[in-house]
């Protein structure tokens, strides 16, 4: 359903930055983890901390690179480049979520929790900068539209990532043996 909504937003996303940001949020923070969860059931090798770190860096670089004014504006002028933008964000998000969530299945989600936290901070920082900017970053979008888009990236996305961290910690702690009381 989230993928359908993200695709349905495409016409609005070309003229409203806030709609574009909702589209990115749905693809990266809703659809990607929902697609990554079934991947955990396959007999894929369990990711090491290095693999989790690599996917975290790749996804963070994609997030920042595609939200720089030059690449973002170029993607809006070119449909193939726009598709590449979404493919990069979505593809690195699936890899990131697979690696981070796999740490829970491994019984040691510390690295995954750290990765989700670090990734959340990327979106919060970028959203905060967009919101607090004194002039528009992107061609054809007014400052108030950019600020609403920044708030969307900053707050709802932050809640999603915080909720995932909380769920990961809950699952990890619920699976641990209770510590016996000392008399």
Secondary structure, DSSP 8 states (H G I E B T S, - for coil): -HHHHHHHTHHHHTT-HHHHHHHHHIIIIIIHHHHHHHHTTS------HHHHHHHHHHHHHHHHHHHSHHHHHHHHH-HHHHHHHHHHHHHHHHHHHHHHHHHHHTT-THHHHHHHHHHHHHHHHHHHHHHH-SS--STT--HHHHHHHHHIIIIIHHHHHHHHHHHHHHHHHHTS-------
